Amino acid sequence: MIIKCPECGHQVSDRAKTCPSCGIDIAGKITRCPDCGEYIFKDDRECPNCHCSINAFAEPQPVAQPLPALQERPAAQQEPQQDAPQPKPKKSRKAIWSAVIVALILALTTVFLGIYFVQKTQMQNELRSYENAMMSTEPAVLQNFLDMYIDAPIAHRDSIKAHLEVLKKIDRDWDNARISDSKKKLQLFIERNPENIHVREAQLLIDSLDFVEAKRLNSMNSFQKYMEEHEQGYYYDEARSEYDRLEDEARQARLKAEQDSIEAARAAEAEAQE
């Protein structure tokens, strides 16, 4: 028989396995509404067309026969009784000690890490101070390193001490050269310590000594020598002035000598004519 598909409304045989249009199952899955006669699905509780309840026309169900008295089931098949809530077990001493040990390990790790970073910072500071001190020419800087870093590596302290002794010896050499008023010792100090802070002072002392010597000789040659050796000297202008003065005096002396010579020649000529 050709019926209308309850799902999509297309024509389909009531013996077709599925609707060729929508694919829903047909054979054995449909029935007719007892109220309006439309084909509906057997599983429907209400007719989609007339909305009548299908359960009202359903066949009466057989009355269930009373069951025989239940026999007592074996203990194994009885419903297990729910156990009363048990108190939570207390932590064992082993668990407590484990937690204490873990906390102690974490605390010690934190302490050791703190000590490590502090020591690392101190080592870095000590290394920078050591490098600065080794490049310094001031004995006070090196002595300050020895006072501050008592626990510095022995190699660093020995190097600083050796460098400090060298600087102290240079200072002693400078004191000796400075108070000696010896140009030779001052020049020797400059040659041995060209980068020392006292080199400029030594050069000024040599400049002064050479000018004093030029004035002692008080000659054009001595002032000429000073000006040649100290073109940027502190007393250069004074030396030039003295040189010009002596040169003028020499010129005046030459002129006077020439004049005296001329007068003497004239006198001799006049005397000869007489």
Phi, psi and omega per residue, in radians:
M1 nan 2.458 3.106
I2 -1.571 2.196 -3.132
I3 -2.213 3.053 3.078
K4 -1.700 2.235 -3.108
C5 -1.058 2.186 -3.139
P6 -1.142 -0.273 -3.079
E7 -1.589 -0.912 -3.035
C8 -1.978 -0.208 3.091
G9 1.497 0.001 3.111
H10 -1.372 2.762 3.137
Q11 -1.269 2.360 -3.122
V12 -2.732 2.635 3.111
S13 -1.315 2.477 3.138
D14 -1.220 -0.154 3.102
R15 -1.759 -0.031 3.128
A16 -1.203 2.460 -3.126
K17 -1.139 -0.755 3.128
T18 -2.439 2.776 3.090
C19 -1.280 2.196 -3.133
P20 -1.158 -0.276 -3.099
S21 -1.563 -0.928 -3.080
C22 -1.856 -0.232 3.064
G23 1.472 0.147 -3.120
I24 -1.403 2.642 -3.130
D25 -1.135 2.423 -3.119
I26 -2.074 -1.035 -3.046
A27 -1.021 2.167 3.104
G28 1.346 -0.013 -3.065
K29 -1.950 -0.058 -3.050
I30 -2.112 2.833 3.075
T31 -2.688 3.041 -3.117
R32 -1.798 2.458 3.091
C33 -1.172 2.217 -3.125
P34 -1.200 -0.197 -3.097
D35 -1.699 -0.929 -3.069
C36 -1.842 -0.201 3.103
G37 1.445 0.015 3.112
E38 -1.279 2.590 3.089
Y39 -1.361 2.274 3.141
I40 -2.351 2.970 3.090
F41 -1.373 2.515 -3.127
K42 -1.084 -0.495 -3.086
D43 -1.383 -0.186 -3.110
D44 -1.195 2.388 3.071
R45 -1.607 -0.183 -3.099
E46 -2.587 2.415 3.139
C47 -1.224 2.199 3.128
P48 -1.155 -0.361 -3.074
N49 -1.535 -0.922 -3.092
C50 -1.868 -0.120 3.065
H51 1.122 0.447 3.064
C52 -1.456 2.686 -3.114
S53 -1.384 2.237 -3.132
I54 -1.280 -0.555 -3.078
N55 -1.078 -0.451 -3.107
A56 -1.196 -0.429 -3.118
F57 -1.845 0.142 -3.131
A58 -1.247 2.637 -3.133
E59 -1.150 2.454 3.135
P60 -1.085 2.437 -3.134
Q61 -1.463 2.487 3.105
P62 -1.063 2.469 -3.139
V63 -1.254 2.303 -3.127
A64 -1.239 2.329 3.095
Q65 -1.290 2.481 3.109
P66 -1.074 2.390 -3.129
L67 -1.355 2.572 3.087
P68 -1.081 2.748 -3.129
A69 -0.960 2.336 -3.130
L70 -1.205 2.258 3.047
Q71 -1.435 2.670 3.136
E72 -1.143 2.155 -3.111
R73 -1.332 2.689 3.090
P74 -1.036 2.739 -3.108
A75 -1.011 -0.547 -3.106
A76 -1.211 -0.485 -3.094
Q77 -1.658 -0.107 -3.129
Q78 -1.212 2.706 3.137
E79 -1.080 2.266 3.110
P80 -1.195 2.306 3.098
Q81 -1.286 2.436 3.125
Q82 -1.267 2.257 3.136
D83 -1.212 2.565 3.056
A84 -1.151 2.519 -3.131
P85 -0.997 2.247 -3.127
Q86 -1.577 2.507 3.078
P87 -1.146 2.548 3.133
K88 -1.112 2.349 -3.137
P89 -1.171 2.460 3.108
K90 -1.289 2.629 3.124
K91 -1.145 2.442 3.133
S92 -1.344 2.842 3.118
R93 -1.082 -0.590 3.141
K94 -1.091 -0.744 3.127
A95 -1.138 -0.696 3.133
I96 -1.103 -0.810 3.140
W97 -1.119 -0.614 3.107
S98 -1.100 -0.743 3.115
A99 -1.128 -0.687 3.121
V100 -1.121 -0.746 -3.125
I101 -1.125 -0.731 3.124
V102 -1.087 -0.774 3.126
A103 -1.095 -0.690 3.134
L104 -1.137 -0.716 3.125
I105 -1.104 -0.740 3.124
L106 -1.104 -0.733 3.137
A107 -1.118 -0.781 3.133
L108 -1.123 -0.660 3.109
T109 -1.090 -0.739 3.123
T110 -1.097 -0.747 -3.139
V111 -1.114 -0.803 -3.115
F112 -1.131 -0.663 3.095
L113 -1.133 -0.711 3.100
G114 -1.082 -0.776 3.117
I115 -1.088 -0.710 -3.120
Y116 -1.068 -0.821 -3.105
F117 -1.194 -0.624 3.095
V118 -1.120 -0.806 3.141
Q119 -1.134 -0.649 3.118
K120 -1.118 -0.731 3.110
T121 -1.111 -0.744 3.121
Q122 -1.102 -0.694 3.124
M123 -1.127 -0.704 3.123
Q124 -1.146 -0.727 3.100
N125 -1.113 -0.730 -3.140
E126 -1.115 -0.702 -3.125
L127 -1.147 -0.737 3.108
R128 -1.109 -0.754 3.131
S129 -1.126 -0.649 3.124
Y130 -1.123 -0.798 -3.128
E131 -1.125 -0.707 3.112
N132 -1.131 -0.711 -3.122
A133 -1.164 -0.678 -3.130
M134 -1.185 -0.433 3.119
M135 -1.587 -0.110 -3.079
S136 -1.514 2.668 3.050
T137 -1.949 0.245 3.132
E138 -1.784 2.046 3.121
P139 -1.005 -0.561 -3.121
A140 -1.110 -0.599 3.138
V141 -1.164 -0.741 3.138
L142 -1.200 -0.704 3.114
Q143 -1.135 -0.606 3.101
N144 -1.128 -0.659 3.078
F145 -1.084 -0.796 -3.132
L146 -1.107 -0.591 -3.141
D147 -1.306 -0.616 -3.070
M148 -1.432 -0.700 -3.026
Y149 -1.924 1.272 3.132
I150 -1.169 -0.581 -3.102
D151 -1.669 0.327 3.110
A152 -1.144 2.757 3.094
P153 -0.929 2.498 -3.087
I154 -1.016 -0.673 -3.134
A155 -1.075 -0.688 3.130
H156 -1.176 -0.807 -3.110
R157 -1.134 -0.677 3.121
D158 -1.142 -0.700 3.122
S159 -1.131 -0.725 3.125
I160 -1.127 -0.739 -3.139
K161 -1.103 -0.745 3.134
A162 -1.120 -0.759 3.115
H163 -1.113 -0.660 3.133
L164 -1.137 -0.696 3.108
E165 -1.114 -0.669 3.112
V166 -1.103 -0.780 3.138
L167 -1.132 -0.665 3.117
K168 -1.140 -0.681 3.101
K169 -1.130 -0.698 3.104
I170 -1.085 -0.717 3.120
D171 -1.114 -0.675 3.107
R172 -1.149 -0.732 3.112
D173 -1.090 -0.656 3.135
W174 -1.170 -0.768 3.123
D175 -1.036 -0.755 3.137
N176 -1.127 -0.740 -3.134
A177 -1.191 -0.658 -3.076
R178 -1.176 -0.722 -3.086
I179 -1.517 -0.107 -3.097
S180 -1.379 -0.424 -3.027
D181 0.977 0.609 -3.130
S182 -1.960 2.087 3.116
K183 -1.071 -0.640 -3.114
K184 -1.116 -0.772 -3.131
K185 -1.199 -0.628 3.104
L186 -1.158 -0.736 3.103
Q187 -1.134 -0.659 3.105
L188 -1.122 -0.696 3.109
F189 -1.094 -0.725 3.135
I190 -1.138 -0.726 -3.140
E191 -1.106 -0.676 -3.107
R192 -1.388 -0.447 -3.060
N193 -2.349 1.154 -3.043
P194 -1.144 -0.364 -3.109
E195 -1.772 0.084 -3.088
N196 -1.256 2.616 -3.098
I197 -1.191 -0.281 -3.106
H198 -1.600 0.027 -3.096
V199 -1.078 -0.770 -3.122
R200 -1.108 -0.713 3.103
E201 -1.116 -0.669 3.110
A202 -1.128 -0.692 3.113
Q203 -1.109 -0.677 3.107
L204 -1.161 -0.651 3.102
L205 -1.153 -0.721 3.093
I206 -1.097 -0.725 3.098
D207 -1.014 -0.761 -3.135
S208 -1.170 -0.742 -3.133
L209 -1.101 -0.731 3.142
D210 -1.145 -0.646 3.125
F211 -1.218 -0.688 3.091
V212 -1.058 -0.720 3.131
E213 -1.158 -0.681 3.115
A214 -1.113 -0.712 3.127
K215 -1.212 -0.591 3.117
R216 -1.114 -0.764 3.112
L217 -1.272 -0.577 3.065
N218 0.871 0.951 3.120
S219 -2.331 2.802 3.111
M220 -1.090 -0.659 -3.139
N221 -1.119 -0.728 -3.114
S222 -1.157 -0.725 3.114
F223 -1.254 -0.590 3.070
Q224 -1.103 -0.730 3.116
K225 -1.100 -0.757 3.136
Y226 -1.056 -0.780 -3.099
M227 -1.156 -0.593 3.118
E228 -1.219 -0.631 -3.106
E229 -1.482 -0.337 -3.067
H230 -2.349 1.196 -3.134
E231 -1.119 -0.480 3.086
Q232 -1.905 0.382 -3.073
G233 -1.173 2.728 -3.131
Y234 -1.149 -0.534 -3.059
Y235 -1.841 0.315 -3.070
Y236 -1.045 -0.829 -3.104
D237 -1.107 -0.684 3.121
E238 -1.174 -0.685 3.097
A239 -1.116 -0.698 3.105
R240 -1.105 -0.709 3.126
S241 -1.121 -0.753 3.116
E242 -1.144 -0.695 3.112
Y243 -1.084 -0.787 3.130
D244 -1.113 -0.679 3.123
R245 -1.091 -0.820 -3.141
L246 -1.155 -0.640 3.112
E247 -1.138 -0.700 3.112
D248 -1.158 -0.729 3.095
E249 -1.087 -0.695 3.128
A250 -1.155 -0.683 3.119
R251 -1.129 -0.790 3.117
Q252 -1.066 -0.667 3.139
A253 -1.172 -0.687 3.123
R254 -1.144 -0.769 3.136
L255 -1.080 -0.741 3.130
K256 -1.135 -0.679 3.127
A257 -1.150 -0.729 3.104
E258 -1.117 -0.739 3.119
Q259 -1.094 -0.774 3.118
D260 -1.086 -0.642 3.139
S261 -1.165 -0.700 3.134
I262 -1.150 -0.770 -3.127
E263 -1.127 -0.663 3.130
A264 -1.158 -0.651 3.125
A265 -1.173 -0.708 3.119
R266 -1.136 -0.739 3.141
A267 -1.097 -0.731 3.140
A268 -1.136 -0.675 3.119
E269 -1.174 -0.716 3.128
A270 -1.137 -0.688 -3.133
E271 -1.168 -0.581 3.134
A272 -1.258 -0.579 3.124
Q273 -1.221 -0.519 3.140
E274 -1.271 nan nan
